[in-house]
Amino acid sequence: QVQLVESGGGLVQAGGSLRLSCATSAYIFSRYNMGWFRQAPGKEREFVAAISWSTSNTNYADSVKGRFTISKDSAKNSVYLQMNSLKPEDTAVYYCAAAKDGLRLKGRYDYWGQGTQVTVSS
């Protein structure tokens, strides 16, 4: 059974930072693109960032470009999302996901974590 386990969410003031972590198996980590998505109350789940398993190329939503950074650590089979200059509109449940093919489209992702809440107060 594939597991993606997120951690690192919490409550932070606007302008602050948080780092989300996503741990998975070596099999998934070495063969799947890894992405972060978020879903705010009453809204669709949206793409945030992704990193290619083969090239480590990264891709970001325009709304987070320059503020968020996705990275990975092969020794820990983990992917991270460093979030800086957080805004109240970043408040959402953040999900880690794995895709055999594709980066930005949530329909291309095969496995999902349980999500972690990020709340940014103004």
Accessible surface in RSA format (square Angstrom, percent):
REM  Atomic radii and reference values for relative SASA: ProtOr
REM  Chains: A
REM  Algorithm: Lee & Richards
REM  Probe-radius: 1.40
REM  Slices: 20
REM RES _ NUM      All-atoms   Total-Side   Main-Chain    Non-polar    All polar
REM                ABS   REL    ABS   REL    ABS   REL    ABS   REL    ABS   REL
RES GLN A   1   215.97 120.8 131.87  96.4  84.10 200.2  55.84 118.9 160.13 121.4
RES VAL A   2    50.25  33.1  25.68  23.2  24.57  59.2  29.01  25.2  21.24  57.6
RES GLN A   3   117.63  65.8 111.76  81.7   5.87  14.0  26.16  55.7  91.47  69.4
RES LEU A   4     8.10   4.5   0.39   0.3   7.71  19.4   0.39   0.3   7.71  20.8
RES VAL A   5    76.35  50.2  73.73  66.7   2.63   6.3  73.73  64.1   2.63   7.1
RES GLU A   6     8.17   4.7   0.00   0.0   8.17  19.4   0.00   0.0   8.17   6.7
RES SER A   7    60.71  51.3  55.85  74.5   4.86  11.2  41.54  88.5  19.17  26.9
RES GLY A   8    36.66  45.2   0.00   N/A  36.66  45.2  24.14  66.2  12.52  28.0
RES GLY A   9    29.28  36.1   0.00   N/A  29.28  36.1   2.73   7.5  26.54  59.5
RES GLY A  10    29.71  36.6   0.00   N/A  29.71  36.6  29.55  81.1   0.16   0.3
RES LEU A  11   132.75  73.9 100.59  72.0  32.16  80.9 100.59  70.6  32.16  86.6
RES VAL A  12    24.94  16.4  19.30  17.5   5.64  13.6  24.94  21.7   0.00   0.0
RES GLN A  13   136.23  76.2 133.40  97.5   2.83   6.7  35.53  75.6 100.70  76.4
RES ALA A  14    49.78  45.8  26.91  41.5  22.87  52.0  27.21  38.3  22.56  59.8
RES GLY A  15    56.55  69.7   0.00   N/A  56.55  69.7  30.08  82.5  26.47  59.3
RES GLY A  16    21.53  26.6   0.00   N/A  21.53  26.6  20.84  57.2   0.70   1.6
RES SER A  17    57.57  48.6  38.41  51.3  19.16  44.1  22.06  47.0  35.51  49.8
RES LEU A  18    34.55  19.2  29.50  21.1   5.05  12.7  34.55  24.3   0.00   0.0
RES ARG A  19   129.17  54.2 114.07  58.1  15.10  36.0  28.17  38.5 101.00  61.2
RES LEU A  20     0.00   0.0   0.00   0.0   0.00   0.0   0.00   0.0   0.00   0.0
RES SER A  21    27.15  22.9  27.15  36.2   0.00   0.0  14.39  30.6  12.76  17.9
RES CYS A  22     0.05   0.0   0.00   0.0   0.05   0.1   0.05   0.1   0.00   0.0
RES ALA A  23    46.97  43.2  45.01  69.5   1.96   4.5  45.14  63.6   1.83   4.8
RES THR A  24    19.02  13.5   0.04   0.0  18.98  45.2   7.11   9.5  11.91  18.0
RES SER A  25    53.00  44.8  41.94  56.0  11.06  25.5  47.41 101.0   5.59   7.8
RES ALA A  26    59.73  54.9  53.97  83.3   5.76  13.1  54.52  76.8   5.21  13.8
RES TYR A  27   122.99  57.4 117.61  66.9   5.38  14.0  83.18  62.5  39.81  49.1
RES ILE A  28     1.74   1.0   1.74   1.3   0.00   0.0   1.74   1.3   0.00   0.0
RES PHE A  29    13.60   6.8  11.00   6.8   2.60   6.8  11.00   6.7   2.60   7.4
RES SER A  30    54.87  46.4  43.16  57.6  11.71  27.0  45.24  96.3   9.63  13.5
RES ARG A  31    98.19  41.2  98.19  50.1   0.00   0.0  19.26  26.3  78.93  47.8
RES TYR A  32    20.44   9.5  20.11  11.4   0.33   0.9   0.02   0.0  20.42  25.2
RES ASN A  33    13.99   9.7  13.99  13.5   0.00   0.0   0.00   0.0  13.99  13.5
RES MET A  34     2.91   1.5   2.91   1.9   0.00   0.0   2.91   2.5   0.00   0.0
RES GLY A  35     0.35   0.4   0.00   N/A   0.35   0.4   0.00   0.0   0.35   0.8
RES TRP A  36     0.07   0.0   0.07   0.0   0.00   0.0   0.00   0.0   0.07   0.1
RES PHE A  37     1.25   0.6   1.25   0.8   0.00   0.0   1.25   0.8   0.00   0.0
RES ARG A  38    15.49   6.5  15.45   7.9   0.04   0.1   2.54   3.5  12.95   7.8
RES GLN A  39    61.38  34.3  57.29  41.9   4.09   9.7  10.77  22.9  50.60  38.4
RES ALA A  40    23.33  21.4  20.00  30.9   3.33   7.6  20.46  28.8   2.87   7.6
RES PRO A  41   123.22  89.8  94.76  86.4  28.45 103.4 107.17  88.5  16.04  99.7
RES GLY A  42    92.39 113.9   0.00   N/A  92.39 113.9  45.50 124.9  46.89 105.0
RES LYS A  43   142.90  69.7 130.67  80.2  12.23  29.1  81.32  73.2  61.58  65.6
RES GLU A  44   135.27  77.7 123.67  93.6  11.60  27.6  57.99 112.2  77.28  63.1
RES ARG A  45    60.25  25.3  54.53  27.8   5.73  13.6   8.53  11.7  51.72  31.3
RES GLU A  46    79.69  45.8  75.65  57.2   4.04   9.6  28.73  55.6  50.96  41.6
RES PHE A  47    22.88  11.4  13.40   8.3   9.48  24.7  13.40   8.1   9.48  27.1
RES VAL A  48     0.35   0.2   0.28   0.3   0.07   0.2   0.35   0.3   0.00   0.0
RES ALA A  49     0.00   0.0   0.00   0.0   0.00   0.0   0.00   0.0   0.00   0.0
RES ALA A  50     0.00   0.0   0.00   0.0   0.00   0.0   0.00   0.0   0.00   0.0
RES ILE A  51     7.81   4.4   7.55   5.6   0.26   0.6   7.55   5.4   0.26   0.7
RES SER A  52    12.20  10.3  12.20  16.3   0.00   0.0   6.53  13.9   5.67   7.9
RES TRP A  53   107.42  43.1  91.84  44.5  15.58  36.6  81.38  43.4  26.04  42.2
RES SER A  54    72.40  61.2  36.79  49.1  35.61  82.0  24.32  51.8  48.08  67.4
RES THR A  55    83.88  59.7  56.28  57.1  27.61  65.8  62.60  84.1  21.28  32.2
RES SER A  56    54.83  46.3  43.27  57.8  11.56  26.6  26.24  55.9  28.59  40.1
RES ASN A  57    94.78  65.4  90.03  87.0   4.75  11.4  21.77  52.4  73.01  70.6
RES THR A  58    63.27  45.0  35.71  36.2  27.56  65.7  13.11  17.6  50.16  75.8
RES ASN A  59    43.89  30.3  39.86  38.5   4.03   9.7   4.83  11.6  39.06  37.8
RES TYR A  60    35.61  16.6  31.96  18.2   3.66   9.5  26.43  19.9   9.19  11.3
RES ALA A  61    12.93  11.9  12.77  19.7   0.15   0.3  12.93  18.2   0.00   0.0
RES ASP A  62   118.88  83.3  97.78  97.3  21.10  49.9  37.54  88.4  81.34  81.1
RES SER A  63    64.75  54.7  41.90  55.9  22.85  52.6  49.64 105.7  15.11  21.2
RES VAL A  64     0.37   0.2   0.36   0.3   0.01   0.0   0.37   0.3   0.00   0.0
RES LYS A  65   121.79  59.4 101.79  62.5  20.00  47.6  62.36  56.1  59.43  63.3
RES GLY A  66    83.23 102.6   0.00   N/A  83.23 102.6  43.75 120.1  39.48  88.4
RES ARG A  67    32.97  13.8  28.27  14.4   4.70  11.2  26.84  36.7   6.13   3.7
RES PHE A  68     5.59   2.8   0.00   0.0   5.59  14.5   0.00   0.0   5.59  16.0
RES THR A  69    72.44  51.5  71.79  72.8   0.65   1.6  44.54  59.8  27.90  42.2
RES ILE A  70     4.63   2.6   0.00   0.0   4.63  11.2   0.00   0.0   4.63  12.6
RES SER A  71    48.46  40.9  46.76  62.4   1.70   3.9  32.97  70.2  15.49  21.7
RES LYS A  72    56.92  27.8  28.96  17.8  27.96  66.6  22.55  20.3  34.37  36.6
RES ASP A  73    45.26  31.7  40.99  40.8   4.27  10.1  13.78  32.4  31.48  31.4
RES SER A  74    87.02  73.5  70.56  94.2  16.47  37.9  35.29  75.1  51.74  72.5
RES ALA A  75    94.92  87.3  53.90  83.2  41.02  93.3  65.79  92.6  29.13  77.2
RES LYS A  76   138.11  67.4 119.53  73.3  18.58  44.2  71.30  64.2  66.82  71.2
RES ASN A  77    38.70  26.7  38.70  37.4   0.00   0.0   1.64   4.0  37.05  35.8
RES SER A  78     9.20   7.8   9.20  12.3   0.00   0.0   0.82   1.7   8.38  11.7
RES VAL A  79     0.36   0.2   0.36   0.3   0.00   0.0   0.36   0.3   0.00   0.0
RES TYR A  80    21.47  10.0  21.47  12.2   0.00   0.0  14.61  11.0   6.86   8.5
RES LEU A  81     0.00   0.0   0.00   0.0   0.00   0.0   0.00   0.0   0.00   0.0
RES GLN A  82    57.04  31.9  56.89  41.6   0.15   0.4  28.72  61.1  28.31  21.5
RES MET A  83     0.00   0.0   0.00   0.0   0.00   0.0   0.00   0.0   0.00   0.0
RES ASN A  84    58.96  40.7  58.96  57.0   0.00   0.0  15.74  37.9  43.22  41.8
RES SER A  85    60.85  51.4  55.93  74.6   4.91  11.3  20.02  42.6  40.83  57.2
RES LEU A  86     2.27   1.3   0.00   0.0   2.27   5.7   0.00   0.0   2.27   6.1
RES LYS A  87    86.06  42.0  85.53  52.5   0.53   1.3  39.34  35.4  46.72  49.8
RES PRO A  88    55.25  40.3  48.16  43.9   7.09  25.8  48.56  40.1   6.70  41.6
RES GLU A  89   122.80  70.5  96.21  72.8  26.59  63.3  62.58 121.0  60.22  49.2
RES ASP A  90     0.37   0.3   0.37   0.4   0.00   0.0   0.00   0.0   0.37   0.4
RES THR A  91    36.09  25.7  32.64  33.1   3.46   8.2  30.85  41.4   5.24   7.9
RES ALA A  92     1.74   1.6   1.20   1.9   0.54   1.2   1.74   2.5   0.00   0.0
RES VAL A  93    42.33  27.9  42.12  38.1   0.21   0.5  42.12  36.6   0.21   0.6
RES TYR A  94     0.00   0.0   0.00   0.0   0.00   0.0   0.00   0.0   0.00   0.0
RES TYR A  95    33.25  15.5  33.25  18.9   0.00   0.0   7.76   5.8  25.49  31.4
RES CYS A  96     0.22   0.2   0.22   0.2   0.00   0.0   0.00   0.0   0.22   0.2
RES ALA A  97     0.00   0.0   0.00   0.0   0.00   0.0   0.00   0.0   0.00   0.0
RES ALA A  98     0.00   0.0   0.00   0.0   0.00   0.0   0.00   0.0   0.00   0.0
RES ALA A  99     0.00   0.0   0.00   0.0   0.00   0.0   0.00   0.0   0.00   0.0
RES LYS A 100   108.25  52.8  97.23  59.7  11.02  26.2  65.00  58.5  43.26  46.1
RES ASP A 101    87.36  61.2  84.97  84.6   2.39   5.6  25.69  60.5  61.67  61.5
RES GLY A 102    20.20  24.9   0.00   N/A  20.20  24.9  18.28  50.2   1.93   4.3
RES LEU A 103    43.24  24.1  37.58  26.9   5.66  14.2  37.58  26.4   5.66  15.2
RES ARG A 104   107.99  45.3  99.83  50.9   8.16  19.4  40.24  55.0  67.75  41.1
RES LEU A 105   117.97  65.7 116.60  83.4   1.37   3.4 117.76  82.7   0.21   0.6
RES LYS A 106    87.07  42.5  78.99  48.5   8.09  19.3  52.06  46.9  35.02  37.3
RES GLY A 107    73.88  91.1   0.00   N/A  73.88  91.1  41.30 113.3  32.58  73.0
RES ARG A 108   107.90  45.3  98.38  50.2   9.52  22.7  30.21  41.3  77.69  47.1
RES TYR A 109    14.38   6.7   0.00   0.0  14.38  37.4   0.00   0.0  14.38  17.7
RES ASP A 110    78.00  54.6  49.27  49.0  28.73  67.9  15.94  37.5  62.06  61.9
RES TYR A 111    76.67  35.8  73.66  41.9   3.01   7.8  40.16  30.2  36.51  45.0
RES TRP A 112    82.37  33.1  53.31  25.8  29.06  68.2  40.99  21.9  41.38  67.1
RES GLY A 113    10.07  12.4   0.00   N/A  10.07  12.4   2.65   7.3   7.41  16.6
RES GLN A 114   116.53  65.2  84.53  61.8  31.99  76.2  70.99 151.1  45.53  34.5
RES GLY A 115    12.49  15.4   0.00   N/A  12.49  15.4   0.42   1.2  12.07  27.0
RES THR A 116    19.55  13.9  13.76  13.9   5.79  13.8   8.17  11.0  11.38  17.2
RES GLN A 117    87.25  48.8  77.69  56.8   9.57  22.8  49.27 104.9  37.98  28.8
RES VAL A 118     0.00   0.0   0.00   0.0   0.00   0.0   0.00   0.0   0.00   0.0
RES THR A 119    48.40  34.4  48.40  49.1   0.00   0.0  36.38  48.9  12.02  18.2
RES VAL A 120     7.05   4.6   0.00   0.0   7.05  17.0   0.00   0.0   7.05  19.1
RES SER A 121    41.20  34.8  34.76  46.4   6.43  14.8  34.75  74.0   6.45   9.0
RES SER A 122   129.59 109.5  68.87  91.9  60.72 139.9  55.53 118.3  74.06 103.8
END  Absolute sums over single chains surface
CHAIN  1 A     6238.1       4785.2       1453.0       3209.7       3028.4
END  Absolute sums over all chains
TOTAL          6238.1       4785.2       1453.0       3209.7       3028.4
